[in-house]
Amino acid sequence: MMNNKFTLNRRAIRDSLARHRWRWITAVAVIAAYGAFGFWVAPGIVQAQVVKQLSAVLDRPVRLGEVRVNPFALSVTAENFAVDERDGSTLAGFDSLYLNFSLSSLVRLAWTFKEIRITHPKIALVIDADGRFNLMQLGAARTEAQQK
């Protein structure tokens, strides 16, 4: 009796899988495409956009090394980030930044984090002849242009 019940359940599962084969194939294909995009395409996009957008906002050269994205863990790791002064010296940066987004980020449509980890942050504070910190000048040209 037990053996027949097991055989019936296996047959029912096999028949169900056969009926819904295209749904399963589609689901696996979507998950594979999501993973491929997240692991191989997204890091290049993130790296290029961070450099482009921050360079424009801060009015300073920005460098960013390797970016790794894990779409299943909802995490991003950025290596060797630096904001440079116009003379080429490093103003601020870090060796590594790890961001692990919370699943609630997807529901709330707002960035919420489970974990943020920065390794070896660096900052070079300089007071200029007018008594202002060099950090106060970040994005100053953009702010002045917006006020005009």
C-alpha positions in Angstrom: 0.0 0.0 0.0 2.8 2.4 0.9 4.6 1.6 -2.3 1.6 2.3 -4.5 1.1 5.7 -2.8 4.7 6.6 -3.4 4.4 5.5 -7.0 1.2 7.6 -7.5 2.9 10.7 -6.0 5.9 10.3 -8.3 3.7 9.8 -11.3 1.6 12.9 -10.3 4.8 15.0 -9.9 6.1 13.8 -13.2 2.8 14.5 -15.0 2.6 18.0 -13.4 6.2 18.8 -14.5 5.4 17.7 -18.0 2.3 19.8 -18.1 4.1 22.9 -16.8 7.4 22.3 -18.6 7.5 25.7 -20.4 6.7 27.5 -17.2 9.7 25.8 -15.5 11.9 26.5 -18.5 10.9 30.1 -18.5 11.5 30.5 -14.8 14.9 29.0 -15.0 15.8 31.1 -18.0 14.7 34.3 -16.2 16.7 33.5 -13.1 19.8 32.6 -15.3 19.4 35.9 -17.2 19.1 37.9 -14.0 22.2 36.2 -12.6 24.2 36.7 -15.8 23.3 40.4 -16.0 24.0 40.9 -12.3 27.3 39.1 -12.2 28.8 40.2 -15.6 27.0 43.2 -17.0 26.0 45.3 -13.9 29.5 45.8 -12.5 30.7 47.6 -15.7 27.6 49.8 -15.7 28.0 50.6 -12.0 31.7 51.4 -12.4 31.2 53.7 -15.4 28.2 55.5 -13.9 29.8 56.1 -10.5 32.9 57.6 -12.1 30.9 59.7 -14.5 28.3 61.0 -12.1 30.6 61.7 -9.1 33.2 63.4 -11.3 30.5 65.7 -12.5 28.9 66.4 -9.1 32.2 66.8 -7.2 34.0 68.6 -10.0 37.0 66.4 -9.4 38.5 63.3 -11.0 37.1 60.1 -9.5 38.8 56.7 -9.8 37.2 53.4 -9.1 38.8 50.0 -9.4 36.9 46.7 -9.6 33.2 46.5 -8.9 31.6 43.2 -8.0 27.8 42.6 -7.8 26.0 39.6 -6.4 22.4 39.9 -7.6 21.2 37.0 -5.4 22.7 38.4 -2.2 21.8 42.0 -3.2 25.4 43.1 -2.5 27.9 45.3 -4.2 31.7 45.5 -3.5 33.7 48.4 -4.8 37.5 48.4 -4.7 40.1 51.2 -4.8 37.9 54.3 -4.9 39.5 57.8 -4.8 38.5 61.4 -5.4 41.5 63.3 -6.5 42.4 67.0 -6.2 42.9 68.9 -9.4 46.7 68.6 -8.9 46.4 64.8 -8.8 46.8 64.2 -5.1 44.2 62.0 -3.4 41.5 63.9 -1.5 39.5 61.0 -0.2 38.9 57.4 -0.8 38.9 53.8 0.5 40.3 50.4 -0.3 37.0 48.6 -0.3 33.3 49.3 0.2 30.8 46.5 0.8 27.1 47.2 0.6 24.6 44.5 1.4 21.1 45.8 0.5 18.1 44.7 2.6 15.3 42.9 0.8 13.0 45.6 2.0 14.8 47.9 -0.4 12.9 46.3 -3.2 9.5 46.7 -1.5 10.0 50.2 -0.2 11.8 51.5 -3.3 14.3 53.1 -1.0 17.9 52.0 -0.3 18.0 50.2 3.1 21.1 48.2 4.1 21.8 45.1 6.1 25.5 45.8 6.2 27.9 48.6 5.2 31.6 47.9 5.5 34.4 50.4 4.5 38.0 49.2 4.6 40.8 51.7 5.0 39.1 55.0 4.5 41.4 57.9 3.6 40.9 61.6 3.7 43.3 64.5 3.3 42.1 67.6 5.0 43.9 70.8 3.9 43.1 74.4 5.0 43.8 76.9 2.2 45.0 80.4 2.5 41.5 81.7 3.0 41.0 79.4 6.0 38.6 77.0 4.2 38.8 73.2 4.1 39.5 71.6 0.8 36.4 69.5 1.3 34.2 72.6 1.3 35.2 73.2 -2.3 33.8 69.9 -3.6 31.1 70.6 -6.1 31.5 74.4 -5.5 31.6 75.2 -9.2 28.4 73.3 -9.8 26.7 75.1 -6.8 27.8 78.5 -8.1 26.5 77.7 -11.6 23.1 76.6 -10.2 22.8 79.9 -8.2 23.3 82.1 -11.2 
